[in-house]
């Protein structure tokens, strides 16, 4: 019975510091659960000359892997391993600062812990504020990186096709079909075509050339190769009039083996088609290739036609270089501080 009474008295006296004088000040007293495979951390401030008194108990008498008291930034002042109880551990504070209390649990199950922190202040630190506050601090650093930059950009007008094709009538022994190949230059950004039948189709383009020369700005008019199709490919006006009367032509713009399929009357795929007296368009696809074809077919039973075909491509040649630049990096962190 005496042994049982001794245990009861000891448990009731837990967290009673051995120093019961008027100078003992309670800093914190808390019960917490430290979950499995985790840790809990608390921060408090202490003044030089203080006596820090720390007590701890796991309420189910299970061990906690680590308990550590650290003077920030990284000076460990106390550590205990695999403990279920600490009574009145006293630490003399040699430097005013912030102290980190770390409770680490390596078990899979949680631990119910109670701790108490007290201080016996030096005479000058009785009113010391032990609360810890946080602020965001920003840090700016610079690194040198290589930046790619455009040295110059040259816009080039490429008049890649300008021809008149003879397309026989259906009754001609040589057949009523004609096709030819054209290639787009490297770095093409857009292109345009014109197809016009007989003298009327040729005259419509000549008239557009005269109107463009009259209305174009002085800079554009001085560009080598600038004409109705160049203006059209650049997104401007072509001044080409649509013909209302005359002979027509069936045309297809195709790519690759589709020209042979067209020639042999098999199923084929086309990029553009029409049955026109004259026709023109700006093209944004495809923008590369050396296997493009214009295919022409004349459905007139008797009369052959002369077809004017013009193709202009706009290419942009860029010259790039590298130069060093300073790149700014801004990082932030939470910093603890005291108010005293």
Buried (B, 14 or more C-beta within 10 A) or exposed (E): EEEEEEEEEEEEEBBEBEBEEEEBBEBBEEEBEBBEEEBBEBBBBBBBBBBBBBBBBBEEEBBBBBBBBBBBEEEEBBEBEEBBBBBBBBBEBEEBBBBBBBBBBEBEEBBEBBBBBBBBBBEEBEEBEBEBEEEEEEEEEEEEEEEEEEEEEEEBBBBBBEEEBEBBBBEBEEEBBBBBEBBBBEBBEBBBBBBBBBEBBBBBBEBBBEBBEEEBEEEBEEBEEBBBBBBBBBEBEBBBEEBEEBBBBBBBBBBEEBBEBBBEEEEBEBBBEBEBBBBBBBBEEBBEEEBBBBBBBBEBEEEBBBBBBBBBBBBEEEEEEEEEEEEEEEEEEEEBEBEE
